[in-house]
Amino acid sequence: MVSAQNFSKEWLGSMELGVFLTVQETMQVFTSPLSTIGWLIALALLSIIPTPHWFLLGNEGERLFAWIAPAMWIFATGLIATSIYVLGALKFVVGPICRLLGGGVQR
C-alpha cells in the first residue's frame, strides 16, 4: 500500500515508467482518514474566505453556505466509490456470461 505522503511521488514516477496504481490503491490513499480530514478542513476554510461568485460554489464567503463544499466532496467521493463497486460487480457477473457465449476478449 502506498502512503499518502508518497502518493504524488509515486504517481509522478509511475508516469515515467508507465506503471500506475490500481483503482483500489488510489481509493485507499484518497480516502485515508488523514487525507480525508485534510481535504475537509481545506474545503471548509476555502468556503469561508470571501471569494468571487465564480470561485468555489460562489458563496462569496457566506458562513451559512460554508458546509456545502465539504458535503459535496463527501458525496462525490462516495459516488465514485459506489461506481467502482458497481462496475466490479458487473464485471464479476457479465465476465463469465461472455465467456460462456464465446464473446470473450481475444488477445
C-alpha positions as CSV (number, residue, x, y, z in Angstrom):
1,M,0.0,0.0,0.0
2,V,1.2,3.5,-0.8
3,S,1.2,6.1,2.0
4,A,-0.5,9.5,1.5
5,Q,2.9,11.3,1.7
6,N,4.4,9.3,-1.1
7,F,1.3,9.3,-3.3
8,S,2.4,12.2,-5.5
9,K,5.9,11.0,-5.8
10,E,4.7,7.5,-6.7
11,W,2.2,8.9,-9.2
12,L,4.8,11.1,-10.9
13,G,7.3,8.3,-11.0
14,S,4.7,6.0,-12.5
15,M,4.2,8.4,-15.4
16,E,7.8,8.0,-16.4
17,L,7.7,4.2,-16.0
18,G,4.3,3.7,-17.5
19,V,3.1,1.9,-14.4
20,F,0.1,3.3,-12.4
21,L,-1.6,2.5,-9.1
22,T,-4.6,0.3,-9.2
23,V,-8.0,1.8,-8.6
24,Q,-8.2,0.2,-5.2
25,E,-4.8,1.6,-4.2
26,T,-5.7,5.1,-5.4
27,M,-9.0,5.0,-3.4
28,Q,-7.2,3.8,-0.3
29,V,-4.8,6.7,-0.5
30,F,-7.5,9.2,-1.4
31,T,-9.9,8.1,1.4
32,S,-7.4,7.6,4.1
33,P,-8.5,9.3,7.4
34,L,-5.6,11.8,7.4
35,S,-6.2,12.7,3.7
36,T,-10.0,13.0,4.2
37,I,-9.7,15.2,7.3
38,G,-7.2,17.4,5.4
39,W,-9.4,17.8,2.4
40,L,-12.5,18.6,4.6
41,I,-10.6,21.3,6.6
42,A,-9.2,22.8,3.4
43,L,-12.6,23.0,1.7
44,A,-14.2,24.4,4.8
45,L,-11.6,27.1,5.1
46,L,-11.8,28.0,1.4
47,S,-15.6,28.2,1.6
48,I,-15.3,30.8,4.4
49,I,-12.9,33.1,2.6
50,P,-14.7,35.8,0.7
51,T,-14.1,34.9,-2.9
52,P,-15.8,35.9,-6.1
53,H,-19.1,34.3,-7.0
54,W,-17.4,32.1,-9.7
55,F,-14.9,30.5,-7.3
56,L,-15.8,27.5,-5.1
57,L,-19.6,27.4,-5.3
58,G,-19.9,31.2,-5.5
59,N,-20.9,31.8,-1.9
60,E,-18.8,34.9,-1.5
61,G,-17.7,33.9,2.0
62,E,-21.2,33.4,3.4
63,R,-20.6,31.3,6.5
64,L,-24.1,29.8,6.2
65,F,-23.1,28.1,2.9
66,A,-19.6,27.0,4.1
67,W,-20.7,23.4,4.7
68,I,-21.7,22.9,1.1
69,A,-18.2,22.3,-0.3
70,P,-17.2,19.6,2.2
71,A,-20.6,18.0,1.8
72,M,-20.3,17.9,-1.9
73,W,-16.8,16.5,-1.6
74,I,-18.0,13.7,0.6
75,F,-20.9,13.0,-1.8
76,A,-18.7,12.9,-4.8
77,T,-16.2,10.6,-3.1
78,G,-19.0,8.3,-2.1
79,L,-20.4,8.3,-5.6
80,I,-17.0,7.4,-7.1
81,A,-16.5,4.5,-4.6
82,T,-20.0,3.2,-5.3
83,S,-19.4,3.3,-9.0
84,I,-16.2,1.3,-8.6
85,Y,-18.1,-1.4,-6.6
86,V,-21.0,-1.5,-9.1
87,L,-18.6,-1.8,-12.0
88,G,-16.7,-4.5,-10.2
89,A,-19.9,-6.4,-9.6
90,L,-21.0,-6.1,-13.2
91,K,-17.6,-7.4,-14.3
92,F,-18.0,-10.3,-11.9
93,V,-21.4,-11.2,-13.4
94,V,-21.0,-10.3,-17.0
95,G,-17.5,-11.8,-17.5
96,P,-18.5,-15.4,-17.1
97,I,-21.6,-14.9,-19.3
98,C,-19.5,-13.5,-22.1
99,R,-17.0,-16.4,-21.8
100,L,-19.9,-18.9,-22.0
101,L,-21.3,-17.2,-25.1
102,G,-17.9,-17.1,-26.7
103,G,-17.6,-13.4,-26.7
104,G,-14.5,-13.2,-24.5
105,V,-11.8,-10.7,-25.3
106,Q,-9.1,-12.2,-27.5
107,R,-5.5,-11.0,-27.0
